[in-house]
Amino acid sequence: MSESLSYASEKSGLPPGSLVHVGEVHKHEHKITVIDYDKSTLTNYTIKNIEELLPYQSTDTITWVIIDGLQDVSIIDAIGQHFDIHALVLEDILNTHQRPKFEEFDDYLYIVIKAISLAVDEFNVEYEQVSLLLLDKFVFTFKEKPDAIFDPIFSRLNNDKSHLRNLGTDYLTYIIMDTIVDEYFTLQDTFDELIESVEDELLSDPSAQTLNTIQKIKRELIFLRRSVSPMRELLASIQRSESQLLNDKTKRYFGDVYDHVIRVSEAMESYRDLIAGMLDIYLSSVSNKMNETMKILTVFASIFIPLTFIAGVYGMNFEYMPELKWRWGYPALWAVFIGVSVFLLRFFKKKNWL
Protein backbone atom coordinates (compact mmCIF):
# COMPACT_ATOMS: atom_id res chain seq x y z
CA MET A 1 0.00 0.00 0.00
CA SER A 2 2.82 2.41 0.82
CA GLU A 3 4.36 1.82 -2.62
CA SER A 4 1.00 2.57 -4.26
CA LEU A 5 0.74 5.84 -2.35
CA SER A 6 4.27 6.82 -3.32
CA TYR A 7 3.45 6.38 -7.01
CA ALA A 8 0.30 8.44 -6.56
CA SER A 9 2.34 11.21 -4.94
CA GLU A 10 4.76 11.16 -7.92
CA LYS A 11 1.75 11.73 -10.19
CA SER A 12 0.59 14.77 -8.23
CA GLY A 13 1.23 18.03 -10.03
CA LEU A 14 2.18 16.49 -13.39
CA PRO A 15 0.37 17.63 -16.56
CA PRO A 16 -2.47 15.50 -18.03
CA GLY A 17 -1.24 12.54 -20.02
CA SER A 18 1.94 12.05 -17.97
CA LEU A 19 2.77 8.33 -17.91
CA VAL A 20 3.32 7.23 -14.32
CA HIS A 21 2.26 3.89 -12.91
CA VAL A 22 -0.23 4.35 -10.07
CA GLY A 23 -1.18 1.21 -8.16
CA GLU A 24 0.17 -1.77 -6.33
CA VAL A 25 3.60 -2.93 -7.44
CA HIS A 26 3.59 -6.69 -8.06
CA LYS A 27 6.90 -8.52 -7.85
CA HIS A 28 7.06 -10.59 -11.03
CA GLU A 29 8.84 -10.78 -14.35
CA HIS A 30 7.42 -8.43 -16.97
CA LYS A 31 6.01 -10.33 -19.96
CA ILE A 32 4.48 -9.52 -23.36
CA THR A 33 2.63 -12.41 -24.99
CA VAL A 34 1.51 -12.28 -28.63
CA ILE A 35 -1.12 -14.61 -30.06
CA ASP A 36 -1.62 -14.19 -33.78
CA TYR A 37 -4.30 -16.22 -35.54
CA ASP A 38 -6.81 -16.63 -38.33
CA LYS A 39 -8.96 -19.52 -39.50
CA SER A 40 -6.03 -21.74 -40.43
CA THR A 41 -3.00 -20.54 -38.46
CA LEU A 42 -2.13 -19.86 -34.81
CA THR A 43 1.15 -18.65 -33.35
CA ASN A 44 1.91 -17.98 -29.69
CA TYR A 45 5.15 -16.44 -28.46
CA THR A 46 6.64 -13.70 -26.29
CA ILE A 47 8.36 -10.49 -27.37
CA LYS A 48 10.64 -8.00 -25.65
CA ASN A 49 9.50 -4.74 -27.25
CA ILE A 50 6.50 -3.33 -29.10
CA GLU A 51 8.47 -2.73 -32.30
CA GLU A 52 8.27 -6.48 -32.97
CA LEU A 53 4.50 -6.05 -33.48
CA LEU A 54 4.80 -3.59 -36.35
CA PRO A 55 4.92 -6.22 -39.15
CA TYR A 56 1.47 -7.45 -38.07
CA GLN A 57 -0.09 -4.09 -38.92
CA SER A 58 -0.04 -5.07 -42.57
CA THR A 59 -1.43 -8.62 -42.19
CA ASP A 60 -5.04 -9.84 -42.19
CA THR A 61 -4.67 -11.94 -39.03
CA ILE A 62 -6.01 -11.11 -35.57
CA THR A 63 -3.25 -10.20 -33.13
CA TRP A 64 -3.89 -10.44 -29.38
CA VAL A 65 -1.20 -8.79 -27.25
CA ILE A 66 -1.20 -9.53 -23.51
CA ILE A 67 0.95 -7.26 -21.32
CA ASP A 68 1.49 -8.71 -17.84
CA GLY A 69 2.69 -5.93 -15.56
CA LEU A 70 2.50 -2.16 -15.87
CA GLN A 71 5.70 -1.06 -14.19
CA ASP A 72 7.58 -0.59 -17.49
CA VAL A 73 6.09 2.69 -18.67
CA SER A 74 8.18 2.63 -21.89
CA ILE A 75 6.09 -0.25 -23.24
CA ILE A 76 2.84 1.68 -22.77
CA ASP A 77 4.44 4.75 -24.33
CA ALA A 78 5.58 2.72 -27.35
CA ILE A 79 2.06 1.36 -27.88
CA GLY A 80 0.76 4.92 -27.86
CA GLN A 81 3.30 6.06 -30.42
CA HIS A 82 3.04 3.17 -32.87
CA PHE A 83 -0.75 2.68 -32.67
CA ASP A 84 -1.77 6.32 -32.22
CA ILE A 85 -3.40 5.92 -28.78
CA HIS A 86 -4.38 9.09 -26.92
CA ALA A 87 -2.10 10.09 -24.04
CA LEU A 88 -5.01 10.25 -21.58
CA VAL A 89 -5.92 6.65 -22.42
CA LEU A 90 -2.34 5.57 -21.78
CA GLU A 91 -2.45 7.45 -18.49
CA ASP A 92 -5.63 5.60 -17.49
CA ILE A 93 -4.06 2.24 -18.38
CA LEU A 94 -1.24 2.91 -15.93
CA ASN A 95 -3.63 4.05 -13.19
CA THR A 96 -5.03 0.83 -11.72
CA HIS A 97 -7.60 2.64 -9.58
CA GLN A 98 -9.91 3.26 -12.52
CA ARG A 99 -13.64 2.72 -12.42
CA PRO A 100 -14.92 0.21 -15.04
CA LYS A 101 -15.70 2.26 -18.13
CA PHE A 102 -16.00 2.32 -21.92
CA GLU A 103 -14.54 5.04 -24.14
CA GLU A 104 -15.07 5.27 -27.88
CA PHE A 105 -12.57 6.75 -30.36
CA ASP A 106 -12.43 6.83 -34.14
CA ASP A 107 -9.93 4.02 -34.61
CA TYR A 108 -10.13 2.11 -31.34
CA LEU A 109 -12.20 1.41 -28.25
CA TYR A 110 -10.94 1.54 -24.67
CA ILE A 111 -12.47 -0.68 -21.97
CA VAL A 112 -11.61 -0.98 -18.27
CA ILE A 113 -12.91 -3.98 -16.32
CA LYS A 114 -12.13 -5.46 -12.91
CA ALA A 115 -11.08 -9.10 -12.63
CA ILE A 116 -12.10 -10.55 -9.25
CA SER A 117 -10.80 -13.70 -7.60
CA LEU A 118 -10.49 -15.32 -4.19
CA ALA A 119 -7.25 -15.91 -2.33
CA VAL A 120 -6.39 -19.59 -1.98
CA ASP A 121 -5.74 -19.76 1.75
CA GLU A 122 -8.50 -17.55 3.19
CA PHE A 123 -11.59 -15.52 2.39
CA ASN A 124 -9.93 -12.53 0.81
CA VAL A 125 -11.18 -11.01 -2.44
CA GLU A 126 -8.42 -9.94 -4.83
CA TYR A 127 -8.99 -7.27 -7.47
CA GLU A 128 -7.07 -6.74 -10.70
CA GLN A 129 -7.66 -4.05 -13.28
CA VAL A 130 -7.75 -5.30 -16.86
CA SER A 131 -7.62 -2.68 -19.62
CA LEU A 132 -8.53 -3.48 -23.23
CA LEU A 133 -7.72 -1.65 -26.45
CA LEU A 134 -9.85 -2.87 -29.35
CA LEU A 135 -8.47 -2.00 -32.78
CA ASP A 136 -9.30 -3.25 -36.26
CA LYS A 137 -6.79 -6.13 -36.21
CA PHE A 138 -5.32 -5.85 -32.70
CA VAL A 139 -6.56 -6.39 -29.17
CA PHE A 140 -4.27 -5.18 -26.39
CA THR A 141 -4.87 -6.55 -22.90
CA PHE A 142 -3.11 -4.86 -19.97
CA LYS A 143 -2.96 -6.79 -16.69
CA GLU A 144 -1.35 -5.99 -13.36
CA LYS A 145 0.19 -9.44 -12.88
CA PRO A 146 0.40 -12.86 -14.52
CA ASP A 147 -2.38 -15.33 -13.70
CA ALA A 148 -4.38 -18.14 -15.25
CA ILE A 149 -7.61 -16.23 -15.93
CA PHE A 150 -7.22 -16.46 -19.74
CA ASP A 151 -6.36 -20.17 -19.86
CA PRO A 152 -9.90 -21.10 -21.07
CA ILE A 153 -9.47 -18.67 -23.98
CA PHE A 154 -6.13 -20.21 -24.90
CA SER A 155 -7.78 -23.62 -25.01
CA ARG A 156 -10.50 -22.33 -27.34
CA LEU A 157 -7.94 -20.74 -29.64
CA ASN A 158 -6.17 -24.08 -30.00
CA ASN A 159 -9.34 -25.46 -31.57
CA ASP A 160 -9.33 -24.41 -35.21
CA LYS A 161 -13.10 -25.01 -35.42
CA SER A 162 -13.89 -22.54 -32.65
CA HIS A 163 -15.95 -19.44 -33.51
CA LEU A 164 -13.17 -17.43 -31.94
CA ARG A 165 -10.81 -18.39 -34.77
CA ASN A 166 -13.32 -17.29 -37.41
CA LEU A 167 -14.49 -13.94 -36.04
CA GLY A 168 -12.89 -10.54 -35.46
CA THR A 169 -11.37 -8.54 -32.67
CA ASP A 170 -14.78 -7.53 -31.31
CA TYR A 171 -15.64 -11.18 -30.65
CA LEU A 172 -12.26 -11.73 -28.96
CA THR A 173 -13.00 -8.73 -26.74
CA TYR A 174 -16.37 -10.24 -25.87
CA ILE A 175 -14.72 -13.56 -24.97
CA ILE A 176 -12.20 -11.79 -22.71
CA MET A 177 -14.92 -9.88 -20.88
CA ASP A 178 -17.16 -12.93 -20.63
CA THR A 179 -14.31 -14.97 -19.13
CA ILE A 180 -13.68 -12.30 -16.50
CA VAL A 181 -17.38 -11.97 -15.64
CA ASP A 182 -17.72 -15.75 -15.33
CA GLU A 183 -15.32 -15.56 -12.37
CA TYR A 184 -17.91 -13.35 -10.66
CA PHE A 185 -20.22 -16.37 -10.45
CA THR A 186 -17.52 -18.39 -8.71
CA LEU A 187 -17.24 -15.61 -6.16
CA GLN A 188 -21.02 -15.53 -5.83
CA ASP A 189 -21.08 -19.26 -4.98
CA THR A 190 -18.45 -18.67 -2.30
CA PHE A 191 -20.54 -15.87 -0.81
CA ASP A 192 -23.59 -18.16 -0.79
CA GLU A 193 -21.73 -20.84 1.17
CA LEU A 194 -20.15 -18.36 3.57
CA ILE A 195 -23.40 -16.54 4.32
CA GLU A 196 -25.16 -19.88 4.88
CA SER A 197 -22.50 -20.96 7.39
CA VAL A 198 -22.75 -17.60 9.20
CA GLU A 199 -26.52 -17.98 9.41
CA ASP A 200 -26.06 -21.43 11.01
CA GLU A 201 -23.63 -19.94 13.54
CA LEU A 202 -26.09 -17.18 14.37
CA LEU A 203 -28.81 -19.71 15.14
CA SER A 204 -26.56 -22.05 17.14
CA ASP A 205 -23.78 -20.24 18.98
CA PRO A 206 -22.76 -16.78 17.71
CA SER A 207 -19.36 -15.57 18.84
CA ALA A 208 -17.02 -12.63 18.33
CA GLN A 209 -15.57 -14.48 15.31
CA THR A 210 -19.06 -14.54 13.79
CA LEU A 211 -19.23 -10.76 14.08
CA ASN A 212 -15.78 -10.44 12.48
CA THR A 213 -16.92 -12.59 9.55
CA ILE A 214 -20.08 -10.51 9.10
CA GLN A 215 -18.07 -7.29 9.12
CA LYS A 216 -15.58 -8.72 6.60
CA ILE A 217 -18.37 -9.79 4.24
CA LYS A 218 -19.96 -6.37 4.56
CA ARG A 219 -16.69 -4.63 3.73
CA GLU A 220 -16.00 -6.88 0.72
CA LEU A 221 -19.51 -6.28 -0.61
CA ILE A 222 -18.83 -2.53 -0.64
CA PHE A 223 -15.71 -3.03 -2.78
CA LEU A 224 -17.52 -5.53 -5.01
CA ARG A 225 -20.33 -3.10 -5.64
CA ARG A 226 -17.81 -0.50 -6.81
CA SER A 227 -16.34 -3.02 -9.24
CA VAL A 228 -19.50 -4.73 -10.53
CA SER A 229 -22.17 -2.01 -10.63
CA PRO A 230 -20.41 0.20 -13.25
CA MET A 231 -20.26 -2.83 -15.55
CA ARG A 232 -23.95 -2.38 -16.31
CA GLU A 233 -23.38 1.11 -17.70
CA LEU A 234 -20.24 -0.09 -19.53
CA LEU A 235 -22.02 -2.93 -21.34
CA ALA A 236 -25.05 -0.80 -22.10
CA SER A 237 -22.74 1.76 -23.74
CA ILE A 238 -21.15 -0.97 -25.85
CA GLN A 239 -24.57 -2.12 -27.04
CA ARG A 240 -25.52 1.47 -27.96
CA SER A 241 -22.20 2.14 -29.71
CA GLU A 242 -22.23 2.82 -33.44
CA SER A 243 -18.52 2.14 -33.86
CA GLN A 244 -17.50 0.26 -37.01
CA LEU A 245 -15.27 -1.89 -34.81
CA LEU A 246 -18.32 -3.57 -33.26
CA ASN A 247 -20.38 -5.92 -35.41
CA ASP A 248 -24.13 -5.95 -34.76
CA LYS A 249 -24.07 -9.73 -34.25
CA THR A 250 -21.31 -9.39 -31.64
CA LYS A 251 -23.32 -6.77 -29.75
CA ARG A 252 -25.86 -9.50 -28.99
CA TYR A 253 -23.11 -11.46 -27.24
CA PHE A 254 -22.29 -8.41 -25.15
CA GLY A 255 -25.97 -8.41 -24.19
CA ASP A 256 -25.44 -11.87 -22.69
CA VAL A 257 -22.57 -10.52 -20.58
CA TYR A 258 -24.86 -7.67 -19.54
CA ASP A 259 -27.44 -10.20 -18.29
CA HIS A 260 -24.73 -11.97 -16.28
CA VAL A 261 -23.66 -8.71 -14.68
CA ILE A 262 -27.28 -7.91 -13.79
CA ARG A 263 -27.59 -11.29 -12.05
CA VAL A 264 -24.40 -10.75 -10.08
CA SER A 265 -25.40 -7.18 -9.16
CA GLU A 266 -28.79 -8.33 -7.90
CA ALA A 267 -27.12 -11.09 -5.89
CA MET A 268 -24.78 -8.53 -4.30
CA GLU A 269 -27.73 -6.33 -3.37
CA SER A 270 -29.50 -9.28 -1.76
CA TYR A 271 -26.31 -10.11 0.16
CA ARG A 272 -26.24 -6.58 1.52
CA ASP A 273 -29.78 -6.98 2.84
CA LEU A 274 -28.92 -10.39 4.31
CA ILE A 275 -25.80 -9.03 6.03
CA ALA A 276 -27.77 -6.12 7.50
CA GLY A 277 -30.31 -8.63 8.84
CA MET A 278 -27.53 -10.87 10.17
CA LEU A 279 -26.02 -7.97 12.06
CA ASP A 280 -29.39 -7.28 13.70
CA ILE A 281 -29.79 -10.98 14.51
CA TYR A 282 -26.30 -11.09 16.04
CA LEU A 283 -26.98 -8.07 18.24
CA SER A 284 -30.34 -9.53 19.28
CA SER A 285 -28.74 -12.89 20.01
CA VAL A 286 -26.02 -11.32 22.15
CA SER A 287 -28.66 -9.27 23.95
CA ASN A 288 -30.78 -12.39 24.54
CA LYS A 289 -27.78 -14.30 25.90
CA MET A 290 -27.06 -11.42 28.25
CA ASN A 291 -30.71 -11.38 29.35
CA GLU A 292 -30.59 -15.13 30.03
CA THR A 293 -27.46 -14.69 32.09
CA MET A 294 -28.97 -11.81 34.03
CA LYS A 295 -32.14 -13.83 34.61
CA ILE A 296 -30.20 -16.73 36.13
CA LEU A 297 -28.18 -14.38 38.31
CA THR A 298 -31.37 -12.62 39.40
CA VAL A 299 -32.99 -15.94 40.34
CA PHE A 300 -30.00 -16.93 42.47
CA ALA A 301 -29.94 -13.48 44.09
CA SER A 302 -33.69 -13.71 44.82
CA ILE A 303 -33.22 -17.12 46.49
CA PHE A 304 -30.36 -15.97 48.65
CA ILE A 305 -32.00 -12.72 49.77
CA PRO A 306 -34.35 -14.39 52.34
CA LEU A 307 -31.61 -16.86 53.32
CA THR A 308 -29.22 -13.99 53.91
CA PHE A 309 -31.88 -12.22 55.98
CA ILE A 310 -32.41 -15.27 58.19
CA ALA A 311 -28.66 -15.81 58.58
CA GLY A 312 -28.27 -12.14 59.45
CA VAL A 313 -30.92 -12.28 62.14
CA TYR A 314 -29.29 -15.22 63.88
CA GLY A 315 -25.89 -13.67 63.43
CA MET A 316 -26.77 -10.77 65.73
CA ASN A 317 -24.95 -10.66 69.07
CA PHE A 318 -27.97 -10.67 71.42
CA GLU A 319 -27.61 -12.71 74.61
CA TYR A 320 -31.26 -13.75 74.91
CA MET A 321 -32.31 -15.51 71.67
CA PRO A 322 -34.46 -18.58 72.54
CA GLU A 323 -33.55 -20.53 69.39
CA LEU A 324 -29.84 -20.40 70.20
CA LYS A 325 -30.32 -22.66 73.24
CA TRP A 326 -32.65 -25.05 71.42
CA ARG A 327 -31.08 -28.45 70.69
CA TRP A 328 -32.70 -28.75 67.24
CA GLY A 329 -32.24 -25.08 66.31
CA TYR A 330 -29.42 -25.62 63.84
CA PRO A 331 -31.11 -28.47 61.90
CA ALA A 332 -34.37 -26.52 61.94
CA LEU A 333 -32.63 -23.50 60.44
CA TRP A 334 -31.26 -25.64 57.60
CA ALA A 335 -34.73 -27.03 57.03
CA VAL A 336 -36.02 -23.48 56.73
CA PHE A 337 -33.21 -22.64 54.27
CA ILE A 338 -33.98 -25.64 52.09
CA GLY A 339 -37.73 -25.09 52.28
CA VAL A 340 -37.49 -21.46 51.28
CA SER A 341 -35.16 -22.32 48.36
CA VAL A 342 -37.43 -25.10 47.09
CA PHE A 343 -40.50 -22.90 47.39
CA LEU A 344 -38.90 -20.04 45.46
CA LEU A 345 -37.59 -22.35 42.71
CA ARG A 346 -41.05 -23.85 42.20
CA PHE A 347 -42.59 -20.39 42.25
CA PHE A 348 -40.17 -19.11 39.57
CA LYS A 349 -40.76 -22.17 37.45
CA LYS A 350 -44.52 -21.78 37.70
CA LYS A 351 -44.15 -18.18 36.49
CA ASN A 352 -41.98 -19.43 33.57
CA TRP A 353 -39.07 -17.38 34.81
CA LEU A 354 -36.83 -20.44 34.59
Disulfide bonds with the S-S distance in Angstrom:
none
